[in-house]
Amino acid sequence: MKAKLEQLPLGSADSSFVYYHLIVPSFDFVWHYHPEYELTLILKSKGKRFVGDSYENYEAGDLVLLGPMLPHSWVSGANMNDNCEAIVIQFSQIFIDPLFGYPEMKEVRTLLANAKNGLHFQAVTNDMILLLRDLVKYKGMDAFLLLIKVLHMLTGKKAKQLSSGYLKPLNDKAHHRRIAKVFAYVQANYTTKVSLSKASELVHLSESAFCKFFKRVTGKTFSDYVNEIRISKACELIMETDKPIELVAFETGFESQTYFNRVFLKKKAVSPKKYRDAEKAQGL
């Protein structure tokens, strides 16, 4: 699966940014990147969010700001019975550069610099959601000023960095296609057998060269990455279903429950059973 470099209709005579109100049956795994900033608000959907080397659960109200050339994808859950809905705003560096000289833009400048690894905003208010929904109603200068207002409001929001920074924004298309193929392969096969030889073959490298390549790009070993994907899915099953731990281990690609328990404890600092008990206690 090749990564997609999006060409966006920015810098037109009508607008210096683009606004999408997406209503689609599902969000599919299309690992892509573009030279523009992107602000994405999920209105209806839940599943897995991939940003650089970050992979987390998302749900309605999820708000993320991405910097240029940062690979990303949202993947909706298989059990979604309704359409997925999101607001996506994309704007270029050219749009924002002329404003950086003003002292009032200092905090926005810092916000966008921090977005290079992706920012997830917590405790998004209804006012912010309504503001982003209403942006489509405005044109010209009114829309421009409203977007600046949104960015300024985000400077006061608590945000968490998503990607570790090991996976750098990708400017080399060939380099990006390689790592995208590997991520897509793991995403499609983590429930069964993920093969180092197959992953190496996909990017036309020997196994030893592939291991060095993957570690250099992501900052972690290939086996660690696969285990993190599997444990992340296991956490979702533990929280959202009553499936036995042994079955959860099997359905996330672990051939041994003992090994699953050991990896889970290493990644989460708690056993799968205690993790489920803690989640149930929080839900009371």
One Martini backbone bead per residue (centre of mass of N, CA, C, O) as a GRO file, in nm:
protein
  284
    1MET     BB    1   0.091   0.039   0.027
    2LYS     BB    2   0.062   0.361  -0.062
    3ALA     BB    3   0.127   0.665  -0.006
    4LYS     BB    4  -0.035   0.986   0.024
    5LEU     BB    5  -0.009   1.281  -0.166
    6GLU     BB    6  -0.162   1.571  -0.111
    7GLN     BB    7  -0.347   1.794  -0.324
    8LEU     BB    8  -0.432   2.119  -0.248
    9PRO     BB    9  -0.672   2.397  -0.288
   10LEU     BB   10  -0.462   2.636  -0.237
   11GLY     BB   11  -0.445   2.978  -0.296
   12SER     BB   12  -0.689   3.098  -0.394
   13ALA     BB   13  -0.903   3.357  -0.468
   14ASP     BB   14  -1.112   3.271  -0.226
   15SER     BB   15  -0.887   3.098  -0.052
   16SER     BB   16  -0.630   3.001   0.207
   17PHE     BB   17  -0.834   2.762   0.273
   18VAL     BB   18  -0.972   2.448   0.377
   19TYR     BB   19  -1.307   2.289   0.399
   20TYR     BB   20  -1.435   1.993   0.561
   21HIS     BB   21  -1.743   1.794   0.550
   22LEU     BB   22  -1.750   1.472   0.660
   23ILE     BB   23  -1.956   1.199   0.511
   24VAL     BB   24  -1.898   0.857   0.582
   25PRO     BB   25  -1.896   0.518   0.624
   26SER     BB   26  -1.567   0.536   0.650
   27PHE     BB   27  -1.241   0.504   0.793
   28ASP     BB   28  -0.961   0.444   0.619
   29PHE     BB   29  -0.644   0.312   0.559
   30VAL     BB   30  -0.466   0.620   0.475
   31TRP     BB   31  -0.143   0.689   0.458
   32HIS     BB   32  -0.073   1.037   0.487
   33TYR     BB   33   0.041   1.353   0.334
   34HIS     BB   34   0.124   1.714   0.375
   35PRO     BB   35   0.225   2.062   0.362
   36GLU     BB   36  -0.008   2.104   0.554
   37TYR     BB   37  -0.208   2.198   0.781
   38GLU     BB   38  -0.419   2.020   1.036
   39LEU     BB   39  -0.767   2.024   1.140
   40THR     BB   40  -0.934   1.771   1.342
   41LEU     BB   41  -1.286   1.686   1.385
   42ILE     BB   42  -1.475   1.457   1.557
   43LEU     BB   43  -1.827   1.383   1.546
   44LYS     BB   44  -1.851   1.071   1.414
   45SER     BB   45  -1.667   0.829   1.579
   46LYS     BB   46  -1.458   0.526   1.614
   47GLY     BB   47  -1.105   0.428   1.687
   48LYS     BB   48  -0.802   0.477   1.506
   49ARG     BB   49  -0.507   0.679   1.556
   50PHE     BB   50  -0.259   0.798   1.320
   51VAL     BB   51   0.061   0.958   1.425
   52GLY     BB   52   0.310   0.857   1.312
   53ASP     BB   53   0.401   0.667   1.607
   54SER     BB   54   0.103   0.704   1.676
   55TYR     BB   55  -0.156   0.502   1.860
   56GLU     BB   56  -0.504   0.569   1.910
   57ASN     BB   57  -0.787   0.627   2.043
   58TYR     BB   58  -1.110   0.737   1.919
   59GLU     BB   59  -1.367   0.996   1.931
   60ALA     BB   60  -1.596   1.197   1.985
   61GLY     BB   61  -1.413   1.513   2.003
   62ASP     BB   62  -1.167   1.480   1.843
   63LEU     BB   63  -0.864   1.693   1.852
   64VAL     BB   64  -0.632   1.778   1.581
   65LEU     BB   65  -0.293   1.896   1.519
   66LEU     BB   66  -0.104   1.924   1.215
   67GLY     BB   67   0.181   1.913   1.058
   68PRO     BB   68   0.388   1.909   0.814
   69MET     BB   69   0.453   1.593   0.679
   70LEU     BB   70   0.256   1.422   0.866
   71PRO     BB   71   0.167   1.120   0.917
   72HIS     BB   72  -0.182   0.995   0.864
   73SER     BB   73  -0.474   0.827   1.032
   74TRP     BB   74  -0.813   0.717   1.023
   75VAL     BB   75  -0.985   0.433   1.192
   76SER     BB   76  -1.264   0.277   1.191
   77GLY     BB   77  -1.470   0.076   1.330
   78ALA     BB   78  -1.637  -0.225   1.253
   79ASN     BB   79  -1.907  -0.142   1.449
   80MET     BB   80  -2.022   0.068   1.263
   81ASN     BB   81  -2.371   0.184   1.194
   82ASP     BB   82  -2.268   0.463   1.098
   83ASN     BB   83  -2.167   0.739   0.998
   84CYS     BB   84  -1.895   0.936   0.940
   85GLU     BB   85  -1.776   1.245   1.111
   86ALA     BB   86  -1.600   1.548   0.989
   87ILE     BB   87  -1.365   1.813   1.046
   88VAL     BB   88  -1.154   1.980   0.794
   89ILE     BB   89  -0.856   2.184   0.819
   90GLN     BB   90  -0.651   2.351   0.565
   91PHE     BB   91  -0.318   2.504   0.580
   92SER     BB   92  -0.060   2.708   0.496
   93GLN     BB   93   0.233   2.872   0.543
   94ILE     BB   94   0.153   3.112   0.363
   95PHE     BB   95  -0.093   3.198   0.533
   96ILE     BB   96   0.079   3.254   0.816
   97ASP     BB   97   0.351   3.412   0.780
   98PRO     BB   98   0.253   3.723   0.764
   99LEU     BB   99   0.158   3.708   1.086
  100PHE     BB  100   0.427   3.655   1.262
  101GLY     BB  101   0.514   3.965   1.314
  102TYR     BB  102   0.299   3.972   1.524
  103PRO     BB  103   0.267   3.973   1.865
  104GLU     BB  104  -0.024   3.835   1.875
  105MET     BB  105   0.113   3.558   1.730
  106LYS     BB  106   0.302   3.406   1.924
  107GLU     BB  107   0.124   3.165   2.025
  108VAL     BB  108   0.059   3.052   1.744
  109ARG     BB  109   0.348   2.995   1.661
  110THR     BB  110   0.396   2.786   1.885
  111LEU     BB  111   0.170   2.592   1.814
  112LEU     BB  112   0.273   2.520   1.523
  113ALA     BB  113   0.548   2.414   1.610
  114ASN     BB  114   0.422   2.180   1.796
  115ALA     BB  115   0.269   2.033   1.542
  116LYS     BB  116   0.494   1.849   1.413
  117ASN     BB  117   0.384   1.591   1.615
  118GLY     BB  118   0.122   1.653   1.716
  119LEU     BB  119  -0.203   1.752   1.858
  120HIS     BB  120  -0.398   1.681   2.151
  121PHE     BB  121  -0.707   1.792   2.259
  122GLN     BB  122  -0.845   1.862   2.565
  123ALA     BB  123  -1.145   1.944   2.659
  124VAL     BB  124  -1.363   1.997   2.445
  125THR     BB  125  -1.582   2.233   2.369
  126ASN     BB  126  -1.882   2.334   2.244
  127ASP     BB  127  -1.784   2.606   2.136
  128MET     BB  128  -1.566   2.488   1.950
  129ILE     BB  129  -1.750   2.307   1.781
  130LEU     BB  130  -1.938   2.534   1.677
  131LEU     BB  131  -1.720   2.703   1.541
  132LEU     BB  132  -1.633   2.485   1.335
  133ARG     BB  133  -1.912   2.447   1.209
  134ASP     BB  134  -1.953   2.763   1.125
  135LEU     BB  135  -1.723   2.821   0.919
  136VAL     BB  136  -1.883   2.744   0.652
  137LYS     BB  137  -2.067   3.017   0.658
  138TYR     BB  138  -1.807   3.160   0.576
  139LYS     BB  139  -1.637   3.433   0.407
  140GLY     BB  140  -1.347   3.541   0.360
  141MET     BB  141  -1.265   3.744   0.615
  142ASP     BB  142  -1.445   3.599   0.819
  143ALA     BB  143  -1.308   3.322   0.794
  144PHE     BB  144  -1.021   3.409   0.855
  145LEU     BB  145  -1.075   3.524   1.145
  146LEU     BB  146  -1.196   3.262   1.262
  147LEU     BB  147  -0.943   3.089   1.236
  148ILE     BB  148  -0.764   3.261   1.416
  149LYS     BB  149  -0.943   3.225   1.664
  150VAL     BB  150  -0.913   2.921   1.689
  151LEU     BB  151  -0.605   2.918   1.726
  152HIS     BB  152  -0.605   3.097   1.978
  153MET     BB  153  -0.778   2.909   2.155
  154LEU     BB  154  -0.571   2.666   2.145
  155THR     BB  155  -0.346   2.801   2.324
  156GLY     BB  156  -0.541   2.742   2.595
  157LYS     BB  157  -0.507   2.438   2.551
  158LYS     BB  158  -0.471   2.126   2.637
  159ALA     BB  159  -0.183   1.936   2.517
  160LYS     BB  160  -0.073   1.645   2.330
  161GLN     BB  161   0.178   1.474   2.219
  162LEU     BB  162   0.207   1.223   1.981
  163SER     BB  163   0.463   1.205   1.846
  164SER     BB  164   0.794   1.137   1.939
  165GLY     BB  165   1.007   1.226   1.684
  166TYR     BB  166   1.137   0.989   1.538
  167LEU     BB  167   0.918   1.039   1.328
  168LYS     BB  168   0.966   1.220   1.073
  169PRO     BB  169   0.899   1.432   0.860
  170LEU     BB  170   0.819   1.357   0.518
  171ASN     BB  171   1.007   1.431   0.205
  172ASP     BB  172   1.058   1.138   0.112
  173LYS     BB  173   0.879   0.940  -0.085
  174ALA     BB  174   1.029   0.668  -0.078
  175HIS     BB  175   1.056   0.655   0.229
  176HIS     BB  176   0.752   0.670   0.287
  177ARG     BB  177   0.658   0.418   0.134
  178ARG     BB  178   0.800   0.215   0.307
  179ILE     BB  179   0.672   0.271   0.591
  180ALA     BB  180   0.377   0.248   0.493
  181LYS     BB  181   0.383  -0.049   0.414
  182VAL     BB  182   0.443  -0.154   0.696
  183PHE     BB  183   0.205  -0.036   0.852
  184ALA     BB  184  -0.013  -0.169   0.673
  185TYR     BB  185   0.070  -0.460   0.724
  186VAL     BB  186   0.025  -0.461   1.030
  187GLN     BB  187  -0.272  -0.365   1.032
  188ALA     BB  188  -0.369  -0.626   0.855
  189ASN     BB  189  -0.192  -0.867   1.051
  190TYR     BB  190  -0.192  -0.862   1.378
  191THR     BB  191  -0.399  -1.112   1.428
  192THR     BB  192  -0.165  -1.279   1.327
  193LYS     BB  193   0.104  -1.305   1.123
  194VAL     BB  194   0.411  -1.130   1.162
  195SER     BB  195   0.668  -1.080   0.924
  196LEU     BB  196   0.989  -0.995   0.878
  197SER     BB  197   1.031  -1.101   0.589
  198LYS     BB  198   0.784  -0.958   0.464
  199ALA     BB  199   0.856  -0.668   0.539
  200SER     BB  200   1.128  -0.668   0.389
  201GLU     BB  201   1.015  -0.740   0.108
  202LEU     BB  202   0.833  -0.487   0.064
  203VAL     BB  203   1.122  -0.295   0.075
  204HIS     BB  204   1.379  -0.435  -0.038
  205LEU     BB  205   1.516  -0.586   0.219
  206SER     BB  206   1.697  -0.701   0.439
  207GLU     BB  207   1.657  -0.786   0.758
  208SER     BB  208   1.891  -0.617   0.873
  209ALA     BB  209   1.830  -0.355   0.715
  210PHE     BB  210   1.540  -0.322   0.814
  211CYS     BB  211   1.594  -0.294   1.119
  212LYS     BB  212   1.761  -0.035   1.089
  213PHE     BB  213   1.551   0.134   0.942
  214PHE     BB  214   1.322   0.120   1.152
  215LYS     BB  215   1.482   0.232   1.395
  216ARG     BB  216   1.561   0.504   1.265
  217VAL     BB  217   1.263   0.606   1.210
  218THR     BB  218   1.107   0.515   1.505
  219GLY     BB  219   1.292   0.417   1.768
  220LYS     BB  220   1.213   0.109   1.712
  221THR     BB  221   1.136  -0.198   1.697
  222PHE     BB  222   0.945  -0.410   1.522
  223SER     BB  223   0.837  -0.581   1.760
  224ASP     BB  224   0.746  -0.342   1.932
  225TYR     BB  225   0.541  -0.229   1.735
  226VAL     BB  226   0.360  -0.477   1.715
  227ASN     BB  227   0.296  -0.497   2.020
  228GLU     BB  228   0.163  -0.216   2.046
  229ILE     BB  229  -0.069  -0.268   1.856
  230ARG     BB  230  -0.182  -0.516   2.008
  231ILE     BB  231  -0.222  -0.383   2.289
  232SER     BB  232  -0.412  -0.162   2.199
  233LYS     BB  233  -0.636  -0.360   2.108
  234ALA     BB  234  -0.663  -0.511   2.374
  235CYS     BB  235  -0.766  -0.273   2.540
  236GLU     BB  236  -1.026  -0.242   2.381
  237LEU     BB  237  -1.142  -0.527   2.443
  238ILE     BB  238  -1.131  -0.508   2.752
  239MET     BB  239  -1.323  -0.254   2.773
  240GLU     BB  240  -1.569  -0.343   2.545
  241THR     BB  241  -1.553  -0.639   2.661
  242ASP     BB  242  -1.604  -0.993   2.794
  243LYS     BB  243  -1.365  -1.125   2.707
  244PRO     BB  244  -1.139  -1.333   2.752
  245ILE     BB  245  -0.807  -1.302   2.785
  246GLU     BB  246  -0.728  -1.537   2.602
  247LEU     BB  247  -0.890  -1.431   2.354
  248VAL     BB  248  -0.755  -1.158   2.326
  249ALA     BB  249  -0.477  -1.265   2.266
  250PHE     BB  250  -0.555  -1.421   2.008
  251GLU     BB  251  -0.699  -1.169   1.851
  252THR     BB  252  -0.395  -1.008   1.871
  253GLY     BB  253  -0.158  -1.242   1.791
  254PHE     BB  254  -0.117  -1.426   2.036
  255GLU     BB  255   0.005  -1.756   2.109
  256SER     BB  256   0.055  -1.660   2.417
  257GLN     BB  257  -0.055  -1.575   2.726
  258THR     BB  258   0.210  -1.537   2.872
  259TYR     BB  259   0.329  -1.334   2.672
  260PHE     BB  260   0.102  -1.132   2.684
  261ASN     BB  261   0.126  -1.065   2.986
  262ARG     BB  262   0.419  -0.962   2.969
  263VAL     BB  263   0.375  -0.734   2.762
  264PHE     BB  264   0.148  -0.585   2.907
  265LEU     BB  265   0.307  -0.519   3.165
  266LYS     BB  266   0.530  -0.356   3.021
  267LYS     BB  267   0.334  -0.138   2.882
  268LYS     BB  268   0.114  -0.093   3.151
  269ALA     BB  269   0.196  -0.183   3.452
  270VAL     BB  270  -0.028  -0.415   3.415
  271SER     BB  271  -0.255  -0.638   3.419
  272PRO     BB  272  -0.524  -0.730   3.239
  273LYS     BB  273  -0.716  -0.768   3.482
  274LYS     BB  274  -0.654  -0.496   3.626
  275TYR     BB  275  -0.733  -0.322   3.389
  276ARG     BB  276  -1.031  -0.406   3.384
  277ASP     BB  277  -1.101  -0.334   3.677
  278ALA     BB  278  -1.029  -0.031   3.653
  279GLU     BB  279  -1.230   0.039   3.425
  280LYS     BB  280  -1.486  -0.048   3.577
  281ALA     BB  281  -1.452   0.144   3.820
  282GLN     BB  282  -1.467   0.410   3.647
  283GLY     BB  283  -1.769   0.336   3.533
  284LEU     BB  284  -1.939   0.370   3.812
   0.00000   0.00000   0.00000
